[in-house]
Amino acid sequence: MPKQVTVRIPATTANLGPGFDCLALALDLWNETTLSLEGKGVQIEITGEGQDALVRDERNLLVRTILQFYRNQGMPKPLGLHVVCNNAIPLGSGLGSSTSAVLAGLLGTRALLEKDMNDNEILRLAMEIEGHADNVAAALFGGLVIVIQDQQSFYTYYIPTPPLQVVYVLPDVYLPTREARAVLPKQIPLADAIFNLGRTALVVEALRNGDLSMLEKAMQDRLHQPYRLKLIPGAIEAFQAAQRAGANAVALSGAGPGLIAFCSDNPSEIAEAMVTAFEQVGIIARTFILKTAAKGAEVFTTIA
């Protein structure tokens, strides 16, 4: 009987206001992927988010990652590969959809081939594909992660967090990560760096302790949000609408275009206020009311 591996990967939100490229948080929204080595060639089934947009051949990011794993191990690609994806994480949303695909491919293939490879090695391989370790580390370990990296190495630190309520709003705006990164200045004033340093430390403590009043004081940024928000019609207005509706803190999710708001209550009212702000500039938006996720990726092996 063929062996099947099922991998569940949580959504992630990175940066968290001042924590540009060094903070990420797991969310309770999951992609589920089942892999098996059967049949001939590549067979891909996709339901949920991206089912009408994702390719179903070897160009698919998840499949490319699996085949890269085989190459790294010096192995020929499998004769047959069956992939079933049930996706809840929207594409191009700032919630780590590409991270989910890469991590599912690496964790699933490690389990299928029963390779003796630890999670730090998986993280390194994923970072080589993704380019950044923040979303990957949060998806792999869950909770809040701090990531520092340079061209040669990286270090991650996991911080458990209590469940916090978040509102995620996704406007129908196409914003490639490369465009969101290209708009950033090459140099920043010292005052802006100092502004972010203190607030990044406070964000970590606020999330560690579930202290939304502290988070409200800390979730401000001068390094990336002022530049990126201008690329998203209605985003500044949605920020302000969320705060008026009672959100404790609001931030871009990753590079955008999605926004994430932390709140103690009234999530539906906050979501509605943000959607209305986007609608007033002619932008349709979707909402997700979620919790933060204490746990990260899960892998289950069964015999079909």
N, C-alpha and C positions, 0 to 999 in steps of 0.2 A: 504494500500500500504506500502511496506517495506521502512524504512528509510535507506538512504545511506549517508556515510560520506567519502569525498575525502580529502586526506591530501597531501600537496606538501612540500617536505623537500629539502633544498639546500645542495649541497656538501660543505665540509669545508676543510680547510687546517690549520694544527696546527703547533705549535712551531715557525714557521716563523723565522728561523735562530736562534738567541740567546734566544728567548722566550720559552725555553724548558718547556713543561707541563703547561704553564700559558697563552699563547696567541693562539688565533684561529680566522680565518677569513672565512666568508661565501662567496661562489662562485655561479655564475649564471649558475648552472647545477643542474637539479632537478629530484628527484624520485617522482612519483605520485602513490598513493595507494588509492583504494576505498574499503571500508568495508561495509558489511551489514550482519544482523543477519537473514539469511534465509537458507532454505534447511535443510539437516541433515548432521552432521559431518562437517569436514573441507574441503572446496574446495578452491584451490589456482590456480590462473592463473598468469603467469609471462611472460612479453615480455621485450625485450631489454637486458641490461646487466644482466648476470647471469641466463638467461633463460634456459641454458643447464646445469647449475651447482647447482642451489638452489633446495633444497628439497621442496616437495609439500605436507607436512603433518605436524603433530604437532611438529616436530623437527625444522621446519623453525623458525628462530630467531624472525621474526615479529609475528608469531602466538604464540610462547612461551611467548613473551612480553604481548600480549593480554590476554592470560590465566593467567599470573602472576598478571595482573591488577585485573582480576576477583577474584583471591585468596586474594589479598590485601584488597579487598572490602568485603571479607567474602561471596562471591557469588559463586554458582555453575557455571561451565563453560557453555557456550551457547549450545543449542541443535544443532544449525546450524550456521556456520560462512563462509561467502563467501568473499574472498580476491582477488582483482585484482591489480597487480603490473605492472607499466610501468616504468622501471628503466633506468636512464641515467648515474648513477654513477657507475663506474667500481668497481668490487669486489677487495679486497686486494690491494688497490691502494694508500692508504694514503689520500683519499678524504672523509672519513667518511661514507662508505657504511653501515657498521654495525650500526653506530649512526642513519642513516636514517631509518633503519628498526625498531630500538627500539623506536625512537621518533614518527614514524608513528603509531606504535602499541599503544603507550600511549595516544597520542593526539586523535587518531581516536576512541579509546575505551571510553575516557572521553566524547567525543561528542555523541557517540552512546548511552551511558548510562545517559547522561545529568548530570554528576557528578559535584558538586560544588568544584572544585579543581583548585588552581591557578598555574601559570606557574612555580613558584619556587618549588612547590610540584612535578610537572612533572619532573623538572630538577633533583630533589633529587632521584626520582624513577629511572630515566634513568641512573644516576650516579651509583646507586647500581648495575645495570645490566652491564653497560659499564666499570665501574671502574675509569673513569676519566670524568671530567665535561667540558673539553675545547671544544672538537668537538660538544658536545651536546648543550652547551650554544650558540655557534656560529650558529648552525643550527636552534635553537629555536628563537633567537633574531635577527639574521642577523648581518651585519657589522663586526666590530672587537670586540672581548671580551677579557677581562683580567679575569683570574680565579685563585683564591688562595684556597687551600683546605688542610685539614689535615684529620686524620682518623675519626673525629667526625663531621666536618662541612665544608662548602665551602662558598665562596663569589664570585659573578660575577659582572663585570662592563661592560656595553655596551657602545661602542664608535661608533657613525655614521661615515661612511667613504664615500668619493666621489668614483664614479666608476673608477676603475683602470683596465688596460688591463694586462692580465696574459696569459702566455703560460704554459700549463701543459703537461708533457711528461711522459708516462707510459711505462717503459721497460718490456719485457716479462720475469720477474724475480720473483720467489716466495720468499717472505721475510715475514714470520710470525712476528707479533708484538712482541711475546715473545722472538724470536731470536734477533730481533733488540734491545730489552731492555736488554737482557742478556749480550750483548757485551759491555755495558756501564761500566765504572769503578765505584767502590764503593766509592772511595774518589777522590777529585779533588784538584789541587793546588789552593791556595788563588788567585794567579794571574789570573787564568782562570775564577774564579768566578767574580772577578772585571771586567775582560774583557767583560763578558756577561752582567753584570748589567747595565753598561752605554749604551751598544748597544741596550738592550731591551727597555730602555726608549726612545731611538731615533727611534726605529722601530715604537713604538706607535705613536709618534708625526709625523713621516713621513707618516704613513697610515692615520692618522686623517686629515692631511692637503693635502694629495695627492702629497707629495714632494718626487719625485723619486730620486733626487740628494742626499737628506738626507738618503733615504732608501739604496742607494748604499754604503754609508759610514757605515750604521748600520747593514746590513744583513750578519754578520759574527758570527761564533760560535766556541766555544771550548769544549762544554759540551757533545754533542751527534753526530754532523755531522761527525767529523773526524773518529769516530769509525764505524758509520753505513755506510758511503760511501764505505768503504772497502768491505762490504758485497754485493755490487751491481756492477757487472762488467760493466765498461764503464761510471759509474756515475761521477767520477772525471773528465774524459775527456769531458763529456757532460756539466758539470759546466763550464769548461773553454771555450768550444765551444760557449755556450750561451753568455758568457761575450764578447768574440771576435766579435760575431754577433750583439752586441749592447744592450744586456739585462742590465738593471740598477741593478738588484739584482737577485740572484738565491738562492734557498734553497731546502732542502728535504721537501716534503710534508708529514707532520706527521712523522711517523717512516720510510717512504719510502714504496715501491721502487720508487714511482713517484717523479719527480722534478718539481718545479714551478719557473717560471721566470717572473719578473715584467718588463714591458717595455712601452715606450711611443710610439714607432712605430716599424715597421718591424717585427711583430709577426711571419709571415710565414717564414721569413728568419731565425729567431731564432729557431723556431721549427725544420726546416730542418737541421740546423747545429747540434742540439742536437740529432736528429734521426741518422744522419750520424755518429756521435761519437759513438753511441751505435752499429750501424751496423759494424763499424770497429773492434769491439771485438766479433762480431757474435751474437749480441742481437737485436731482432726486437723490435721496440717501436711504440706506438701510440701517437698522439698529439691531444690536445684540445686547442682551442683559446677561452678564456673566459673573462668575466668581474667579478669584485667583486660584491657581492650582498648586497645592503643596507637593505633588508628585510629578515626576517627569515621564519619559517614554516607558512603555510597557511592551514586553515581548512574550508571546505565548506560542508554544510548539505543540502540534497535534499530529496524529496520524489520520489522514483522510479516509 
